[in-house]
Structure formats: structure tokens, C-alpha cells
Amino acid sequence: MNAGKQEKKKIGKKQILFRVLNIVIVIAFGVFLVYYLLKQVDISDIKQAFTGMYRPTLIGAFAVMLLSNFFRAYRKDILVGSDRVGMGDMFLVSMIRNAFNMVLPARTGELSYIYVLTRRFKFPLEVGVSTLMVALIFDLAIVFSLIVISIIIAGINTYSISSVSVILIAAALLAASMLILLYLANIIDLILIAYKKLLNRSRVQENRLIYRIYKKFVDINKNLKIIRGRKIYWKVYLSSIAIRMLKFAAYYLIIHAILAPMGYSFSDLNFWVILLATVAAEISAVLPTHALAGFGTYEGAFALAFIMLGFTEEIAIIVGFTYHLVVLLYTVMLGIISIIIISMPFYRIKKNRPEENKT
């Protein structure tokens, strides 16, 4: 018994050491990228770009981002399918989720949606996990579709990237994500059957944590089947399109607001070209190398895409840093305000009903 405990302690120490090392490496990588990118430009140019943005376009971008959050709240509302939460509740939850996603690495901020839904609104864990899974798969499908469309419209082989190969990869990922969406519950069923056989062979007792995890995944899969059975996927699909198009439209307006004082007009900025650069920055946030708040990796991915799409290195880096700062500050500010509102004593949440333990 003592030997087993000592072995567990050793494993625990190794895991902690690995996590600390991973954090240090990620932070160091982010600091290095920030340092390297800033060495290529004059910091005063970034400051001037940030303070001198074209305000009408910037205000329009903020309004479009709010509208995108409205559709995100609508999507979450129809996925949860309960009258205990309304659009106002989900609007606040969406802005909290956005803020955590901007700050935390590898999209771990998505877990804040589950946390708020379960802890503040008292929904079962399976409701949060299942609705998040469906929303994420729809998001992936829409993003891959937009990548294909943007490359086709921007022009095959116009830029220094292999357009055909990117289209093929994006199309394959789109097809895979749609198949996963349609057969997600069936795929999980097969995994759970294999998992259950393994538990039975190992004679795991029902009170053990590993068995409780299995039961929780069973509940999550039941919830996925309920969502699919409600035949709301078309609403989720349309709202997902609106979310992504409005989000990238807002990003486009922010970049115009930065570049307008430098002499760029709307006619100089192809929407689909800008979309490719912002998609590259968004994808970088999924990677484990995504540092705190994405500093370094976000600008690096954006600048690299911007350069490949025909912009100068200096412009790409200045726009990358300014654009990231604007989106980060705006998103985090709305998230903080939402957390304060949802935590106030006057904020009332409808009481749980016995029949609403499922979606």
C-alpha cells in the first residue's frame, strides 16, 4: 500500500512539474515573439496607430461585435432549451465566455461557459458540455466553409500561399466536422460501449471515480440525442453563420479603423483577404503554444498571414498588435462588466424545476 501511495505521489509531482514547465515554455515563447516582432517596428508607430484609429469605423465595429454576441446568446438559448434562462442571461454568459477565451490558452476559456451554466444557473453538467460540443462543431464547420469561400473569391494562386492545398484541407475538415456533427451521438455510443466493457473486465465498482465519469458521459450523450431530436440544427446553423460573419465583419472594420489614417480605404481592403488573416490569428488561439492573452502568438500568426497576403512586414506587425489590443480590451471589459452584473445580489435567477434537469 505504501509503495502504491509513493508511486502516486511521484506521478503527481511529475505532472505538476510538467505543467509548470509547459507554462514557463509557453510564456517564454510568447515573450520571445513579442520581443522579436517589436524589434521589427517602432513602438511609437503602434501607439500612434492605437490612439489615432478612425473612430466612426471603430464604433461601428463595436456595434457589430455586440450584435454577434446577441446571435451567440440566441444560439446557446435554443440549444439549452429552457425557460429558466432568457436571452439576457445568455448574453451575459456569452460575453463572460468570450473574455475567458481571449485570455486563457488553447480555448480553455470555453469551460467558463460550462462553469457559469452549472454553478450560477444550476443546470446539470451534461447540459453545459453537450450544448458546448454542438456549438463548437458548428463553429468549426462555418470557419472551414469561410476559408474555402475566401480563398476562391480572393483568387486562386494570387498570393504566395498554396490556395488549392488550403482549399482541399479546409474542405476535408468541413466534411469531417459535418459528419461528426450528424453522427456525434452514435460515435460516443461506440466509445461508451468499449469503455463499459473495459470497466466490466476490470471489475470497477460503481462508486469509483472512473465509473462515475462513465455515467456522466452517458448522460451527456443522452442530452446530445435530445438536442438532435428537437430538430433545431437548422436554427443553430443559421445563427452560427450570423455569428461568424458578424464577428469577421467587426474585425474587418477594426482593421479599417487602424489603416484608414495611413491612407487605406475600404476599396483597398478586400474583405475576404482580411478574413484569411484574422482566421489565422483565431486558429493560433487553439494551439497549446497560445500564451497568456495570446500576446506574441496571436500577432505572429496575424502578421505572417498579412505578409503572405501582400502587405508589408511593418504594416502587418503594427496592425497585428493594434488589432489584438483593441479586441482584447473590448472583450475583456465586456466580460468583467458581465461578471459583475451576474454576481450582484439583485440579479435574479429562476428557480430550478424538477422536469428541467434535461435539455
N, C-alpha and C positions, 0 to 999 in steps of 0.2 A: 504493500500500500504506500509506504513512504517513498519507495523508488518511483512509483507512478506519479505521486504528487510532485516530486523533484523534477521529473521529466516534463510535467505540465508547466511547472514554473519556468524551466529552461525555454520551452516553446513560447510561453508568454513573453519572456524577456526578449527573445529573438524577434517576435512580432512587433513589439514596441520599438526595438532598435531599428527594424526595417522601416517602420512608419516614420520615425524621426528622421532617418537617413533620406527617405523619399521626400519628405517635406523640405529638408535642407537643400537637396539637389534641385527640386522644383523652384524654390525661392532663388537659389543661386543662378539657375538658368534664366529666370525672369529678370533678375538684376543685370546679368550679363547682356541680355538682349536690349534692355532699356539703355544701358551704357553704350553699347555698340551703335544703336540707332541714333541716339542723341549726339554721338560723335560725328555723325554724317551731316548734321544740320546745325544751325544757330538756334539755341533755345529761345532767344528773343523773337525769332520768327514764329515759333509755336505759340508763344504768349500773345503776340500780335494777332495771329490767326484766331486764337480763342476769344480775345476781347473785341476783335473787330468784325465778328460774324454779321452777316446780313440778317437783321432782326425779323423782318416780315416772313422770310422763308423759315427761320428758326422757330418762330411762334407757330407757323403752320405745321412744322414737323412735330412739335409737342402735342398739338391738337390731334394729329393723325395717330400718334402713338397712344393717346388716350382712347381713341376710337378702336384701335387694335386690341387694347385691354378690355374694352367692352365686349367685343366678339369672343375674346378668350374666356371671359366670365360667362357669357352665354353658352359656350361650348361645355364648360365644366358644369353649368347648371343643368343642362339637358342630359349630360352623362350621369350625374348623381341622381337626378330624377326624384327629388324630394321637396315637398313644400316647406320643410323646416329651414331651408336656405333659399334666399332670393338672389336676384341679380346684384343687389348692393353688397350682400355678403361675399359673393363670389368675385366681385370686382376688387374688393379689398384683399381677398385671398390671392388673386392673380397678381396683384402688384407686390405683395409680400414675396411670392414665389419668384417673380422677375428679379427682385432685388437680391435675393439669396443666390440666384443663378448667375448674376453678374459678378458676385464676389467670390463664391466658392468654386473650386476646380472640378473639371470633368462632369459638369452638370449635376453635381451632388445637391445643388440648391433645389432640385426638383423635389427632394424629400421634405422640404419645408411645407409644400402643399399637403402632403400626407399628414404631417405633424399638426398643422393648423386644423385640418378637417377632423382629425381624430380627437385631439386634445381640447380644442375650443368648441367645436360643434358636435362632439360626442358621436361621430359616425364610427362604425366598425372599421378596423384596419383594411379589410378586404375591399371596402368601398373606395378608399383612397388609392390603394395600389391598382385595382382594376381600371378605374377611370383614368389614372395617370398613364397606364400602359397603352390604353386605346388612343389617348390624345397624342402620346409620343410617336406612335406608329403612323398616325395620320400626318403629323408634322413632318416626319421623315419622307413620306410619300410625296407631300406637296413640295418640299425643298428639292428633292431629286427631279421632280417634274419641272420646276422653275429653272434648275441648272440646264436641263436639256433645251428648254424653250429659249433661255437667254443666249446660249451658245449658237443656236440656229439663227436667231434674229440678229445677234451681233455680227455674225458672219463666220462661216466655216473657214478655218485656217487663216483668218485675218490677223490674228495675234500670234505671239510666239509660244502658244500652248498647243498641244495636240488636241484639237477640238473633237475629232472623230473618236479618239480613245476616251475622252472625258464623257462624251455623249453615251458611248457604249457602257461605260462603268455606271453612270448615273441611271441609265435605262434599266440595267440589270438590278441595281439596288432598288429602283422603283418597283419593278416586278416582284422582287423578293419581299419588299415591305408590304405590298398589297396582298400577296399570298399569305404572309404571316398574319396579317390582319384578319383575313377571311377564315383562316384555319387555326387561329391562335389557341382557342379553347381545346380543339382536337389535339394540337401539338402538346399542350400542357397535360391533357389526359394521358397520352402515351408516356410522358415523363413521370407522371404520378403513379402509373401502373408499375413501371420499372422500380420506382422509389419504394412503393409499398412492398413489392416482392423482396427487395433488399432488406427492408425493416423486418419482414417476417422471418427471413433466413437468419438474421442477426438476433431475432427474438427480443427486439427492443420493446420495453414496456411503454404503455400509453402515457405515463406521467413524465417520461423523459423529454428533454427539450427538443431533440431531433424528431420525435414523433409529433410534438405539438406544432413544429414547423410544417410538417407534412399536412396536418389537419388544417392549418391556416392557408396553405396553398390550395387545398381542396375548396375552401370557402371562397378564395379569390377567383378560382376558376368557375365556380358556380355563379359568381357575380358577373364574370365576363359573358357567360351564356345568357344571363338575364338581360344584360345590356344589348347583346346581339339580337335577342328575341323581341326587344322593344321596337326594333326596326327604325332606329334613329340615326343610323350610319350616314344617310344622305344629308341630314342636318349637320352632323359633325363634319362631314366632308366639305360642305359649302362654307361653314363657319371657319374651318381650317384654312381654306383658300383665302377668305377675307382677312384672317389674322396675318397670314404670311405676306400677302400683297400690301396690306396697310403698313406692316412693320417695315418692309423693304422700301416702300414709298416714303416713309418717315426718314429712314436712313439716307435715301436719295436727297431729300430736302435738306437734311443736316449737312451733307457734303456740299450741296449747292450753296448753303449759307456760309460755309467756310471758304469756298473757292470764288464766290461772287466778288468779294473785294479784290481778288487777284486778277479780275478781268474775265472770268469764265461766266458764260450764260447758260441757260437751260439747253440751248441748241448745241453747246459744246460738250454736254454731258449726256451720253447715251444711257438711258435708264437701265438697260439690260447689261451693259458693261459694268456700271456701278454695282448692280446686283451681284455680279460674279465676285467682285472684290469683297463686298460685305458678307456674302455667303462663306468665302474663305476664312474671314475673321470669325464668323459664327462657328464654323466647323472646328476651329482651333480651340474653342472653349470646351469641346467634348473630350479633348485629349488629356491624358494624365499629366502632361507637361504644362498644363494651364496653371500659371502662377496665381498668387493672391490677387483677386480683382482682374486677372488676365493681363496685368502690365508686362509688356515685353512680348509675350506670345501673340496677344491679340493684334498689337501694332505690327509685329513682324509678319504675320500672315496677311494682314491687310496690305501692308506696303509691298510685299512680294507680289501679290495678285495685281495691285495697282500698276507696278512697274511692268509686269508681263502683259498688261492690257494697254500699254503705250504711254504711261505717264512717267515723268522724270523721277529719279530717286528722291530728290529733295522734296518735291511736291507730295510724293507718296508718303513719306515719313511724317511730314508736317500735318497732312490731312489725317493720317492714321492716329496720331497722338491726340489731335484736337477732337476728332470724331469720337474716339473712345472715351475721352474725358466727359464730353457732353452727354453721351448715352449713359455712362456710369453714374454721373452726378444726378441726372434727371431720374433715372430708375431707382437709385438708392434713396433719394429724397422722397419719392412717392411711396417706397416700401416702408420707410421709417414712419411716415405720416399714417399709413395704413395700420402698422403695428400699434401705434399709439391709440388710434381710434378703436381698434378691435379689442384693446386691453382695458379700455375705460369702463368704469362701473355702470355708466348709463347705457352702454351698448348691450342691447338685449338679444338673446338667442332663444329661439323657440324650443320648448321642452321636447325631449325625445319621446317618440311614440313606440310602443311595442312592435307594431307592424312595420316600422321603418328601420329595422335592423338590416334590411337588404335594400339594394337599389330599386 
